[in-house]
C-alpha cells in the first residue's frame, strides 16, 4: 500500500516511470499499472487448477463401487499425474457423498425380551497349570432391559465350551430370556446358520437364537460397550493367578457394578432385574446334556483326549468301551457306569494329565502280564507211542 501511494505521488510530481522503477527496485510495468489503477492493490488468492474435473467422473464411479478405496490406488487407476495432496483433498471431499448411508435406529428393549451375548478378550495373559500363560475368552451376557451383567472365563471358543458357559450364566440369572442375540461367532453360527448342537440347545431352553448380519454392531451395542468398559474399569491394577481367580474377582466386581445406576436408564440393573426375570421363561425341567461327549475304546496307553489335552484312565478298562464327559470344571470317564477317571479340566494346551493311582495299576498289570505262564495239565496229553501202536507202526519201527 505504501509503495502504491509513493508511486502515484512521484508520478504526479513528474518523475519519469523509469526513475521511479529504479528507485523502488521494481519493474516499469509495475509502475505503469500502479499509476493506471483506480483503487489500492489488495491480496487475492490465485484459484487452483481444476484439472481434477477431467478425472472426477471416473473417481466417482470407482468410489460408488468401492467407497473405501485408498486415494493412492484411485490416483493410479485414473492415471493422475498432478499434485498428490490436491488429489487426496478432492477424494476426501467426494468420499462421504459416495459412501452408502447406514442409519442407526434407537432400540427399545422390553422386559424379558432379549439378552446380548459376546466374547470379551481381556488384554492380559492368565497363568495356567503348566506354568505358561495365554489370553483366554470371557463369555459375557447382558440382559437388554435391565442391563444386568453376568460373565465367566472359558477355556476355548468351541461350541461345547460356549454352550457350557451360556448354560452356567443363564442358571445364574435363574430364568431364560426370550431371545439370545449373537453376532457371527463361529462356535454359535454364521450367515444365519447355527452351529451343530446349538439349535438343540436353544430348543431345550425354549428360546430364540438371533444371529446378527455383518456390520450391525448397534443391535448388540449394550454388551459391546461394556466390553470396553471392563478394560478401563476392571482390569487396571489387577493381577490373576489362574482362570478361577479371574472369575472370582470378576464376579465380585460385577456384583458391585450391577448395583450402580446406569446413565441411560437412570436406575441400577438390580432395580430392573425383577421385572426382567418375571417376563423371561423358566429354566428347562431336565438338565441339559452339554459339554464334551465321546465313546471310545481305551487303548494300551490308557489316555483319552478332551480338546487338546490327554487324561489318564484306570488301565483295568483297556480294550473296553468308555464314555468320556467333560464340562468347564471336570473330566470324567465311565466304563459300564463305573467311574474310571475323574480329573479337573485344564485350560493349558497339549498336556498329559496323569492320576498317580492309574500309574500304579498299570505297573501291577504290566508285571502280571510279563510273568512266565505255567503249563496247564488238563489231562488230555498222551504219549506219541500210543498213536504209533494204533496205526500198526510200532512193529515196523522195532
C-alpha positions, 0 to 999 in steps of 0.5 A: 500500500505504501509503495502504491501511494509513493508511486502515484505521488512521484508520478504526479510530481513528474518523475519519469516511470523509469526513475521511479522503477529504479528507485523502488527496485521494481519493474516499469510495468509495475509502475505503469499499472500502479499509476493506471489503477483506480483503487489500492492493490489488495491480496487475492488468492490465485484459484487452483487448477481444476484439472481434477474435473477431467478425472472426477467422473471416473473417481466417482464411479470407482468410489460408488463401487468401492467407497473405501478405496485408498486415494493412492490406488484411485490416483493410479487407476485414473492415471493422475499425474498432478499434485498428490495432496490436491488429489487426496483433498478432492477424494476426501471431499467426494468420499462421504457423498459416495459412501452408502448411508447406514442409519442407526435406529434407537432400540427399545428393549422390553422386559424379558425380551432379549439378552446380548451375548459376546466374547470379551478378550481381556488384554492380559495373559492368565497363568495356567497349570503348566506354568505358561500363560495365554489370553483366554475368552470371557463369555459375557451376557447382558440382559437388554432391559435391565442391563444386568451383567453376568460373565465367566472365563472359558477355556476355548471358543468351541461350541461345547465350551460356549454352550457350557458357559451360556448354560452356567450364566443363564442358571445364574440369572435363574430364568431364560430370556426370550431371545439370545442375540449373537453376532457371527461367532463361529462356535454359535453360527454364521450367515444365519446358520447355527452351529451343530448342537446349538439349535438343540440347545436353544430348543431345550431352553425354549428360546430364540437364537438371533444371529446378527448380519455383518456390520450391525454392531448397534443391535448388540451395542449394550454388551459391546460397550461394556466390553470396553468398559471392563478394560478401563474399569476392571482390569487396571491394577489387577493381577490373576493367578489362574482362570478361577481367580479371574472369575472370582474377582470378576464376579465380585466386581460385577456384583458391585457394578450391577448395583450402580445406576446406569446413565441411560436408564437412570436406575441400577440393573438390580432395580430392573432385574425383577421385572426382567426375570418375571417376563423371561421363561423358566429354566428347562425341567431336565438338565441339559446334556452339554459339554464334551461327549465321546465313546471310545475304546481305551487303548494300551496307553490308557489316555483319552483326549478332551480338546487338546489335552490327554487324561489318564484312565484306570488301565483295568478298562483297556480294550473296553468301551468308555464314555468320556464327559467333560464340562468347564470344571471336570473330566470324567470317564465311565466304563459300564457306569463305573467311574474310571477317571475323574480329573479337573479340566485344564485350560493349558494346551497339549498336556498329559494329565496323569492320576498317580493311582492309574500309574500304579495299576498299570505297573501291577498289570504290566508285571502280571502280564510279563510273568512266565505262564505255567503249563496247564495239565488238563489231562488230555496229553498222551504219549506219541507211542500210543498213536504209533501202536494204533496205526500198526507202526510200532512193529515196523519201527522195532 
